[in-house]
Amino acid sequence: MALKDYEFWLIVGSQHLYGEETLRQVKEHAQIMTEGMNRSGRLPCSLVLKPVAKTPDEITEVMRAANADSRCAGVIVWMHTFSPSKMWIGGLSVLQKPYCHFATQFNRNIPNEGIDMDFMNLNQSAHGDREHGFIAARMRLPRKIVAGYWEDADVQGKIGSWMRAAVGAAVSRELKVMRFGDNMRQVAVTEGDKVEVQMKLGWQVNTYAVGDLVEVMNQVSEQEIDSLMKEYQQNYEFATDDMETVRYQAREEIAIQKMLDEHGCGAYTNTFEDLWGMEQLPGIASQDLMAKGYGYGGEGDWKVSALTHIMKQMSEGVPGGTAFMEDYTYDLEPGKELSLGAHMLEVCPSVAAEKPRIEVHPLGIGGKAAPARLVFEGHPGNAIVVSLIDMGGRLRMIVQDIECIKPIYEMPNLPVARVMWKGMPDLKTGIHAWIMAGGAHHTVLSYAVTAEQMEDWAEIMGIEFVHITKDTTISALKQQLLVSDLAWKLK
């Protein structure tokens, strides 16, 4: 399902105490707000107004309906009048969708001449939302709180941002990951408890034989390859005359996509240690599939593969790009320290500064023929790198803020896609913090997804979140990790 196909339900709280005329005005105001916010262009998904919630049964009924509707990615609640929060306990107890508490009011200003007790009875959001906030806190419910005037751009932007995180949760709970072969031998961080992850995040992670992929590759027609080659010619610059090698990558891409689509998978992994029957490690094949929205993880890294797909779905329509990434090497000039991110082959071209080039070069590992790959530089801009690790008993997400720059070297003999960045708060402190938190060498790099969205996603999914920012200090992070470890063990 595309991002725009999801919807969010606006549930406005009130009660019968104030009479039918007040309830009529509540409904009218809610309709005006819903239509106005949908017209603003700042919400990536539609806001759908539900009947005013006035009784415990009505609240429970609408929450159960939200659970059952696959298009509904979350609920947004707002108290127009006072709505006693004991009425909400049953509904909030059964709610399984992401939940946002919108603390706003219909009118921007207090009308000097118009304010009387009728106005006060109708416009009680200031204390109605506090009553509602109490019950959510008392029930220990994870929720997003957005406060401010409903017409303001920054307020609508916060709701729109949270919507993307909530859609990421919906995508996560339906995600299937296809693994060709196992993890790279002896590597620790790419391992993980797939049963626990499926229980927690919804991911169905299963292995498929490389031999089955080769069989599908052998069935790909020359006409299918011709068609994909035309797409390559449109999207990329050919810097090679070795068309047969490029056509082989096209054959791989077509076969992988057929298997992914047949089994309903949004992400996949492979490893250079298991390429039985294949002539090349997929290079441009994996890169072009990522450009189409599929997730990918090298060396069998199914966690980063799944996360790549989820973040791509969350950021649909946002410029900048999202890519599988790996910290490869540093430039340690004092005061100007930088990190160079790359991978053997598989970095998504969505982050490219210019039109990527198709090149063919030998690969020093895997023992296969020289593969075709896309070569490019990443574009400048603020971004994040994200890692998801299995801590044994819980999952931890680590996000670091980075500033990508144009690479300071041309690196003419490095035939891979590359991105160069300054890590926050600085390279050395960032490395220390990342290692202390257990961050993996594989990450998802995104210019299009924000750290706040990933924090919202982590809270919705019920996992730990660590954020390395310009203000991070090692002593504070060490204390945070210690307290977090104790707190999560108590959950």
C-alpha positions in Angstrom: 0.0 0.0 0.0 1.4 3.4 -0.9 1.8 6.1 1.7 -1.1 8.2 0.4 -3.5 5.2 0.6 -3.3 5.2 4.4 -5.7 7.3 6.5 -5.8 8.5 10.1 -8.9 8.8 12.2 -9.7 12.0 14.1 -11.7 11.2 17.2 -13.1 14.2 19.0 -14.1 13.8 22.6 -17.0 15.3 24.4 -20.0 14.1 26.5 -23.8 14.5 26.7 -23.7 16.9 29.6 -23.7 20.0 27.5 -26.7 19.3 25.3 -27.4 18.7 21.6 -26.6 22.3 20.5 -23.1 22.1 21.9 -22.5 18.7 20.4 -23.7 20.0 17.0 -21.1 22.8 17.2 -18.4 20.3 18.3 -19.1 18.2 15.1 -19.2 21.3 12.9 -15.9 22.6 14.3 -14.3 19.2 13.9 -15.4 19.1 10.3 -14.0 22.5 9.5 -10.7 21.5 11.1 -10.5 18.1 9.3 -11.2 19.7 5.9 -8.7 22.6 6.5 -5.9 20.3 7.6 -6.5 18.0 4.6 -6.4 21.0 2.2 -3.2 22.3 3.8 -0.9 19.9 1.8 1.1 19.3 4.9 -0.3 15.9 5.8 1.0 12.9 3.8 -2.2 10.9 4.5 -5.9 11.7 4.7 -7.5 12.7 8.0 -10.9 11.0 8.4 -13.3 12.5 11.0 -15.2 10.0 13.0 -18.5 10.7 15.0 -18.0 12.7 18.2 -17.1 10.3 21.0 -19.5 10.8 23.9 -19.8 7.5 25.8 -17.6 4.6 26.8 -19.3 2.3 24.3 -18.8 4.7 21.4 -15.2 5.1 22.2 -14.5 1.4 22.5 -16.4 0.7 19.3 -14.4 3.2 17.2 -11.1 2.0 18.6 -12.0 -1.6 17.7 -13.0 -0.4 14.2 -9.6 1.3 13.9 -7.9 -2.0 14.8 -9.8 -3.9 12.1 -9.3 -1.4 9.3 -6.1 -2.0 7.3 -6.2 1.5 5.8 -6.2 3.1 9.2 -2.6 3.6 10.3 -3.4 5.5 13.5 -5.8 7.5 15.6 -5.6 11.2 16.6 -7.7 12.3 19.5 -8.7 15.8 20.7 -11.0 16.9 23.5 -13.1 19.8 22.2 -15.1 19.9 25.5 -14.4 18.2 28.8 -14.6 14.4 28.2 -14.2 12.4 31.4 -11.3 10.2 30.9 -12.7 7.1 32.7 -14.9 6.8 29.6 -11.7 6.3 27.5 -10.2 3.4 29.5 -12.0 0.6 27.7 -11.3 2.0 24.2 -7.6 2.8 24.9 -7.2 -0.6 26.5 -8.1 -2.4 23.2 -6.4 0.1 20.8 -3.7 -1.5 18.8 -2.9 1.3 16.4 -0.5 4.2 16.9 -2.0 7.0 19.0 -1.5 10.7 18.9 -3.0 13.2 21.4 -3.6 16.5 19.6 -3.8 19.3 22.2 -5.4 22.2 20.3 -8.6 24.2 20.2 -10.9 25.4 17.5 -10.4 29.2 18.1 -7.0 30.8 17.9 -7.8 33.7 20.2 -10.1 34.4 23.2 -13.0 36.6 21.9 -13.0 39.6 24.2 -16.7 40.4 23.7 -17.9 36.9 22.8 -16.6 34.9 25.7 -19.4 33.9 28.1 -20.3 30.7 29.9 -21.8 29.1 26.7 -18.4 29.8 25.0 -16.6 28.3 28.0 -18.8 25.1 28.0 -18.1 24.6 24.3 -14.4 25.4 24.2 -12.8 23.4 27.1 -9.8 21.9 25.3 -7.4 23.5 27.8 -8.6 21.3 30.6 -10.3 18.6 28.6 -6.9 17.6 27.1 -5.3 17.6 30.5 -7.9 15.2 31.7 -7.3 13.0 28.7 -3.5 13.3 29.2 -3.8 12.0 32.7 -5.5 8.7 31.8 -3.0 8.0 29.0 -0.1 8.6 31.5 -1.9 6.5 34.1 -2.3 3.6 31.7 1.4 4.0 30.6 0.4 4.2 26.9 2.9 5.1 24.3 1.7 8.2 22.4 2.7 11.2 20.4 1.6 14.5 21.9 1.3 17.5 19.6 0.4 20.8 21.1 -0.5 24.1 19.3 -3.0 25.7 17.0 -4.4 23.4 14.4 -4.0 25.8 11.5 -0.3 26.6 12.2 2.2 25.1 9.7 4.6 23.8 12.4 1.8 22.0 14.2 0.5 20.4 11.0 4.1 19.5 10.1 4.5 17.6 13.4 1.3 15.7 12.8 2.4 14.9 9.3 5.8 13.8 10.5 4.2 11.5 13.1 1.9 10.1 10.4 5.0 8.9 8.4 6.3 7.1 11.5 2.9 5.5 12.1 2.8 4.3 8.5 6.3 2.9 9.1 4.8 0.9 11.9 2.0 -0.4 9.6 4.6 -1.4 7.0 6.7 -3.1 9.6 3.9 -5.3 10.9 3.3 -6.6 7.4 6.9 -6.9 6.2 8.4 -10.1 4.8 12.1 -10.4 4.3 13.7 -12.9 1.9 17.2 -14.2 2.8 19.3 -15.8 0.0 21.8 -17.8 2.1 22.8 -17.1 5.6 24.7 -14.3 7.4 28.4 -13.8 6.7 30.3 -16.4 8.7 31.5 -15.4 12.2 29.8 -12.0 12.1 28.0 -11.2 15.4 26.0 -8.0 14.8 24.0 -9.2 11.8 22.6 -12.1 13.9 19.4 -11.7 16.0 16.4 -13.4 17.4 14.0 -13.7 14.4 11.2 -15.0 16.5 11.4 -12.1 19.0 11.6 -9.7 16.1 8.5 -11.1 14.5 6.7 -10.9 17.8 7.9 -7.3 18.4 8.1 -5.7 15.0 6.1 -8.1 12.8 8.9 -9.0 10.4 8.7 -12.5 8.8 12.3 -13.4 8.0 12.8 -16.6 6.1 15.5 -18.2 3.9 15.2 -19.1 0.3 17.7 -21.2 -1.7 20.1 -19.5 -4.0 19.6 -22.4 -6.3 15.9 -21.4 -6.6 17.0 -17.9 -7.6 19.3 -19.2 -10.2 16.4 -21.3 -11.7 14.3 -18.2 -12.0 17.3 -16.3 -13.5 17.5 -19.0 -16.2 13.9 -18.4 -17.1 14.3 -14.7 -17.6 13.8 -13.8 -21.3 16.0 -11.6 -23.5 13.0 -9.4 -24.1 12.6 -8.8 -20.3 16.3 -7.9 -20.1 16.0 -5.6 -23.1 13.2 -3.7 -21.3 15.2 -3.3 -18.1 18.3 -2.2 -20.1 16.2 0.6 -21.5 15.4 1.7 -18.0 19.2 1.6 -17.1 19.9 3.8 -20.2 17.3 6.3 -19.1 18.3 6.5 -15.4 22.1 5.9 -15.5 25.2 6.8 -17.6 27.0 3.9 -19.2 30.7 4.1 -18.5 31.4 0.6 -19.9 31.2 -1.3 -23.2 30.8 -4.6 -21.4 27.1 -5.0 -22.1 26.9 -8.7 -21.4 28.0 -8.1 -17.8 25.4 -5.4 -17.4 22.7 -7.6 -19.0 23.6 -10.3 -16.5 22.9 -7.9 -13.7 19.6 -7.1 -15.3 18.8 -10.8 -15.4 19.6 -11.0 -11.6 17.4 -8.0 -10.8 14.4 -9.3 -12.8 14.7 -12.7 -11.1 15.1 -11.3 -7.6 12.1 -9.0 -8.1 10.0 -11.8 -9.4 10.7 -13.9 -6.3 10.2 -10.9 -3.9 6.8 -10.1 -5.5 5.7 -13.7 -5.7 6.2 -14.2 -2.0 5.1 -10.7 -1.0 8.5 -9.6 0.3 9.6 -6.0 0.6 13.2 -6.6 1.5 16.0 -9.2 0.9 19.5 -10.1 1.8 22.4 -12.0 0.2 26.0 -12.8 0.9 29.1 -13.1 -1.2 29.8 -16.3 0.6 26.8 -18.0 -1.0 26.5 -17.4 -4.7 25.9 -20.9 -5.9 25.3 -21.0 -9.6 25.6 -17.2 -10.0 28.3 -15.6 -12.1 28.3 -12.2 -10.3 27.4 -10.8 -7.0 24.4 -8.6 -7.6 25.6 -5.0 -7.9 23.4 -2.7 -10.0 20.7 -5.3 -9.6 20.5 -4.6 -5.8 21.0 -0.9 -6.3 18.2 -0.5 -8.8 15.9 -2.6 -6.6 16.6 -0.3 -3.7 15.8 2.7 -5.9 12.4 1.0 -6.5 11.7 0.9 -2.8 12.9 -2.6 -1.8 15.1 -3.1 1.2 18.5 -4.6 1.0 21.2 -5.8 3.5 24.6 -7.1 2.6 26.2 -10.2 4.2 22.8 -11.5 5.3 22.0 -8.4 7.4 18.2 -8.8 7.5 17.7 -6.1 10.2 19.2 -3.3 8.1 17.4 -4.7 5.0 14.0 -4.5 6.7 14.8 -1.0 8.1 15.8 0.3 4.7 12.5 -0.7 3.2 10.5 0.7 6.2 12.3 4.1 6.0 11.9 4.3 2.3 8.1 3.8 2.7 8.0 6.4 5.5 9.8 9.0 3.3 7.8 8.5 0.2 7.6 11.8 -1.7 10.3 13.4 0.4 13.5 14.4 -1.5 17.0 13.4 -0.4 17.0 9.6 -0.6 17.6 6.6 1.7 20.3 4.0 1.3 22.0 0.9 2.8 25.3 2.1 4.1 28.5 1.1 5.9 31.2 3.1 7.7 34.3 2.2 5.7 37.2 4.4 6.6 38.1 7.8 8.2 40.0 10.9 7.2 41.7 12.0 10.5 43.0 15.4 9.7 43.0 17.2 13.1 39.9 19.4 13.5 38.5 18.3 10.1 37.8 14.6 10.8 35.4 12.9 8.3 33.9 9.4 7.7 33.7 7.8 4.3 30.7 5.5 3.9 30.4 3.0 1.1 30.0 -0.7 0.4 31.4 -3.2 -2.0 28.6 -2.5 -4.5 25.2 -1.9 -3.0 24.5 1.7 -2.2 21.1 3.1 -3.4 21.3 5.7 -6.1 18.6 7.7 -4.5 21.3 9.6 -2.6 23.4 10.4 -5.6 24.5 14.0 -6.3 24.6 13.4 -10.0 23.5 10.8 -12.5 25.2 7.5 -11.5 27.6 5.8 -13.8 27.4 2.1 -14.7 30.9 0.6 -14.4 32.4 -2.9 -14.4 35.4 -3.7 -12.1 36.7 -6.9 -10.5 35.6 -7.6 -6.9 38.3 -8.8 -4.6 36.0 -11.2 -2.6 33.4 -13.8 -3.5 35.4 -15.5 -6.3 33.0 -14.5 -9.1 33.2 -12.5 -12.3 33.6 -8.7 -12.2 30.2 -7.2 -11.5 28.5 -4.1 -12.9 27.7 -1.5 -10.3 26.6 2.1 -10.0 29.3 4.6 -9.1 28.5 8.0 -7.7 29.1 10.5 -4.9 26.4 11.3 -2.3 25.0 14.8 -2.2 25.6 17.3 0.6 23.0 17.8 3.3 21.9 16.9 6.8 21.1 13.3 7.3 21.0 10.5 9.9 22.5 7.0 10.1 20.4 4.3 11.8 21.3 1.0 13.3 19.0 -1.6 14.9 20.7 -4.2 17.1 19.7 -7.2 19.2 20.8 -6.6 22.8 19.5 -10.0 24.0 16.0 -9.6 25.4 15.4 -6.3 23.7 16.1 -4.3 20.5 18.0 -1.0 20.5 17.8 1.6 17.8 20.8 4.0 17.5 20.5 7.1 15.5 23.3 9.6 14.8 22.9 13.0 13.2 25.4 13.6 10.4 26.2 16.4 7.9 27.1 14.9 4.5 29.5 16.9 2.4 30.9 16.7 -1.1 33.9 14.2 -0.8 37.1 16.1 -0.4 39.0 13.6 -2.6 38.2 12.5 -6.1 39.3 8.9 -5.3 39.6 7.9 -9.0 40.6 4.3 -8.2 37.7 3.6 -5.9 35.0 2.1 -8.1 32.0 2.2 -5.7 29.3 4.6 -4.6 30.5 6.7 -1.6 29.2 9.3 0.8 31.4 11.5 3.1 30.1 13.0 6.3 30.8 14.8 9.5 29.4 12.8 12.5 27.8 14.7 15.4 28.9 16.0 17.8 32.3 15.4 16.2 33.9 12.4 14.6 35.9 11.1 17.6 33.1 11.6 20.1 30.6 10.2 17.7 32.7 7.0 17.2 33.1 6.6 20.9 29.3 7.0 21.5 28.4 4.7 18.6 30.7 2.0 19.8 29.7 2.3 23.4 26.0 1.9 22.4 26.8 -1.1 20.3 26.0 0.4 16.9 26.5 -1.9 13.9 28.9 -1.3 10.9 25.8 -1.5 8.6 23.4 1.3 8.8 20.6 3.0 6.9 21.6 6.5 5.8 18.7 8.9 5.1 18.4 12.5 4.1 14.6 12.1 4.0 13.7 10.6 7.4 14.3 12.6 10.6 15.6 11.4 13.9 12.3 12.4 15.5 10.4 10.2 13.1 12.6 7.2 14.0 12.1 8.0 17.7 8.4 8.0 17.1 8.6 4.7 15.2 10.7 3.2 18.0 8.2 4.3 20.7 5.3 2.9 18.6 7.1 -0.5 18.2 8.1 -0.5 21.9 11.9 -0.6 21.5 14.8 1.3 23.0 16.0 4.5 21.3 19.4 6.1 21.5 20.1 9.4 19.8 23.6 10.8 19.2 23.4 14.6 18.5 25.5 17.7 18.5 24.9 17.9 22.2 25.9 14.4 23.1 28.6 13.9 25.8 30.2 10.5 26.6 29.5 10.9 30.4 25.8 11.7 29.8 25.4 8.9 27.3 27.1 6.4 29.6 24.6 7.3 32.3 21.7 7.1 29.9 22.7 3.6 28.7 23.1 2.4 32.3 19.7 3.7 33.4 18.1 2.4 30.2 19.6 -1.0 30.7 18.1 -1.2 34.2 14.7 0.2 33.1 14.3 -2.2 30.2 15.1 -5.2 32.4 12.2 -4.2 34.6 9.7 -4.1 31.7 
